[in-house]
Amino acid sequence: MHFEPQAVPAEMQSLLQRFVSITTWKPWAKRFAYFERRVADNPLLDEYLAQRYPIEVAMARLHSQQQRRQKIRLPTTHSETALLSFIAMVARVHPRLTPQGRKRLAGMLRSGLDTEAGLAPLEHEMGIAAHLMGRGFDVTFSDIENGGGFDFLAERESAVFEVECKTFSGDLGRKIHLRRLYQLGERVFPLMDAALRRRAGGQLARILLPDRLYGTEQQLQAICDRLQAVLESGESIVGPQPCAIEFRQFFLADGPFDTQDPARLEREAIRQYAEQAIGVPMDHMVMVFRPSSGLVIVAVESAQKDEMLKGLVRELKASVKHQFTGTRAEILCVKFRDITQQELLDVALQDKSGNPSELQRASSYLLGREDWQHVHTLAYFTPGLVKTTRTAEGTSVTRSSREQGRPYVFTNPKHVMAQNRRFSIF
């Protein structure tokens, strides 16, 4: 299968209709209703859902625009770009599959809309397939057609690959899971709201746990009791059990808070400001902001080191063992959902400096394994950035948007085709 994966806004309405017809609108409506119920119970989950389910949340916004009879426009955010690309690929792939493949793809969409995993794994697969087609490869959707094994067979002239796509949450091996963070956030939201009424300006409560955030009733209640005392008194409390909490106040005029619209206050800008304010990384936080009152941030950390790469290595070893055939060159495409493009670039720069990162050491270990001799490429991806371009031809001007990101690619030096440029696809 091969087609040009690009789509222009004029095509998107018909592609959207074809896309929705694969599952009907019912599972989408059910998913949106589920999100609405969760946000009604816990307003902080709005941010969690946007991070964990960008395709579904972007689809909800698109549906709202469609109901207002607005035209589909060029995307301006990563989630919008990812959604429209996903719609275009699925709508074009589906009719080109066998009846069995079409049925299985529809089932994958319905399953993604009914499980915690969401549509991110399938979106990653379609993104890699689009990249391969853009590079001139014919793509056979092996997993969708056959229900097992590697995801794609990619062929171009004499270059043939088996391709497997894996998607990992930033929760893998971490002491603070995002879902448990927002589970805690549901409980502390009233405390944060009360703190906004109690003091103006910015307030930061940094919770340090001795180990992981387990999410048990006993642990959550103990943290809430201690946080309530800190926010009421404005004084830090030492730990280690059930946690230590550091309390600080800061002026909003010193940060990126000059807005009357809380939705325009970007989470990344807040995180960077908080890191500068306390001098340590802040990976896990929930916040409540009201222009007329102020900002309250609750950050959660563990005294124990994350073990993300141990979990990554375990999962990738299992993928190579069970999903590739071991008869062709193999490409493994790994996407981190909760790591930014800049964070991945920083890792690559660190490796170039001669100070190997944990990711490089883990990748070198995997590619050096005897049972990985057929793995040609191990590529890591993150959500990219949106780039809009204008192309002029005579009096006609064409505007286009696409996600632009650089994967971090490792080539197996032991593979027989390691130096063959035809096998370099990223």
C-alpha positions, 0 to 999 in steps of 0.5 A, spaced: 500 500 500 502 506 498 499 513 497 501 520 498 500 521 506 499 529 506 492 532 506 490 539 505 484 543 509 479 542 503 480 534 503 479 534 511 471 534 511 470 528 507 476 524 510 473 526 517 466 523 515 469 517 512 473 516 518 467 517 523 463 512 519 468 506 520 466 506 528 460 510 527 459 516 532 457 512 538 463 510 541 466 517 540 460 520 544 461 515 549 468 517 550 466 524 551 461 523 556 466 519 560 471 525 560 466 530 562 463 526 568 471 525 570 472 533 569 465 534 573 468 530 579 475 533 579 476 539 575 484 538 575 483 532 570 482 536 565 489 537 564 490 530 565 486 528 560 489 533 555 496 530 556 494 523 556 489 523 551 490 528 546 487 525 540 480 524 543 480 531 546 482 534 540 477 530 536 472 533 542 474 540 540 473 539 532 466 536 533 464 542 537 467 546 531 463 542 526 457 543 530 458 551 530 459 549 522 466 552 522 470 549 517 476 545 518 482 550 518 490 549 519 492 546 525 496 550 530 497 545 536 501 538 536 494 535 538 490 538 532 496 536 527 496 529 530 489 528 530 488 531 523 494 527 520 491 521 524 484 522 521 487 522 514 491 516 514 486 512 517 480 514 512 485 512 507 488 506 509 481 503 511 478 502 504 485 499 502 485 493 507 481 486 506 475 486 509 478 482 515 483 488 516 477 493 515 474 489 521 480 489 525 482 496 524 475 498 526 475 494 532 482 497 534 479 504 534 473 502 538 478 499 543 482 505 544 476 509 545 474 504 551 480 503 554 485 507 559 491 506 553 487 510 548 488 511 541 495 514 542 498 507 540 494 506 534 496 514 532 503 512 533 503 506 528 499 511 523 504 516 524 510 511 522 506 508 516 505 516 513 513 517 514 515 510 510 510 512 505 513 519 504 520 516 503 517 512 498 516 505 501 510 500 500 507 499 506 503 492 508 499 493 515 501 486 517 498 486 524 492 489 522 491 484 517 493 478 520 492 480 528 499 479 530 506 479 529 510 486 527 506 492 525 508 493 518 512 490 512 516 496 509 519 495 502 522 500 497 526 497 491 531 491 495 530 494 502 525 490 506 524 491 513 519 489 519 517 495 523 514 495 530 511 501 534 511 501 541 508 507 545 510 508 552 508 513 558 512 517 562 509 513 568 514 507 566 518 505 572 516 512 575 515 513 582 510 518 581 504 516 576 500 521 572 494 518 574 495 517 581 498 524 581 491 527 579 488 522 584 491 526 589 489 532 585 482 531 586 483 530 594 487 536 594 483 541 590 479 544 595 485 545 599 488 549 594 482 553 592 481 555 600 489 557 599 487 562 594 482 565 598 486 565 604 493 569 600 494 573 594 499 571 589 503 565 588 504 559 593 508 553 592 507 546 596 513 541 594 511 534 597 517 530 598 515 522 599 520 517 602 518 512 596 512 512 591 505 515 590 501 508 592 495 511 591 492 508 597 486 511 601 491 511 608 497 514 604 492 519 600 489 521 607 495 522 610 498 527 605 492 531 605 492 532 612 499 534 612 498 539 606 492 542 609 496 544 615 502 547 611 497 551 606 493 554 613 499 555 616 504 557 611 510 554 614 514 548 611 513 541 615 519 536 615 519 528 614 520 523 612 513 520 614 508 520 611 512 526 607 515 532 607 512 539 605 516 545 603 512 551 602 514 558 599 510 564 596 512 568 590 510 574 586 506 573 580 508 579 577 515 575 576 512 570 572 508 568 566 502 570 569 499 576 566 493 573 563 485 574 565 484 567 561 487 561 565 486 557 559 492 561 556 497 560 562 501 554 559 503 549 564 510 548 561 511 556 562 509 555 570 513 549 570 520 552 568 518 558 573 517 553 579 524 550 577 527 557 577 524 559 584 526 553 588 532 550 584 530 543 583 526 539 577 519 539 577 516 533 573 509 532 577 505 538 579 497 540 579 495 547 579 489 552 580 490 559 577 485 565 578 487 571 575 483 575 581 486 571 586 492 567 584 496 561 583 497 555 587 502 549 585 502 542 589 508 539 586 510 531 588 516 528 588 520 522 591 526 521 594 527 514 590 530 514 583 525 513 577 527 506 574 524 508 567 529 505 563 529 498 566 521 498 564 523 500 557 528 495 556 524 489 559 518 491 554 523 492 548 526 485 549 519 482 549 517 485 543 523 483 539 522 476 542 515 475 540 513 480 534 519 480 529 520 473 525 528 474 525 528 473 518 529 480 515 532 487 517 528 490 523 526 497 525 523 498 532 520 505 533 519 507 540 515 513 542 515 517 549 508 520 550 510 524 556 517 527 554 518 533 550 522 534 544 527 538 547 528 533 553 530 528 548 534 533 544 538 534 551 539 527 551 542 527 545 547 533 546 549 530 552 551 523 549 555 527 544 559 531 549 562 524 551 558 523 557 553 517 556 546 518 558 542 512 561 538 512 554 544 511 550 547 505 555 540 502 555 540 502 547 547 500 546 546 494 551 540 492 547 543 492 540 549 488 543 545 482 545 545 476 541 538 475 540 538 483 537 542 481 531 536 482 526 534 489 529 537 494 524 535 501 527 532 503 534 529 510 534 526 514 539 520 519 538 516 524 542 511 529 540 514 534 535 512 541 534 508 544 529 511 548 523 506 552 518 509 554 512 507 558 506 509 556 498 507 561 493 507 559 486 505 565 481 499 568 484 497 562 488 499 561 496 499 555 499 499 554 507 501 547 510 502 545 517 505 539 519 508 536 526 516 537 526 520 533 530 527 529 530 527 522 532 533 519 536 536 514 532 541 508 534 543 503 528 546 497 530 553 496 528 553 489 528 547 488 523 550 486 516 546 492 513 549 497 518 552 502 513 547 501 507 544 508 506 538 504 503 536 502 510 536 509 513 529 511 513 530 516 519 
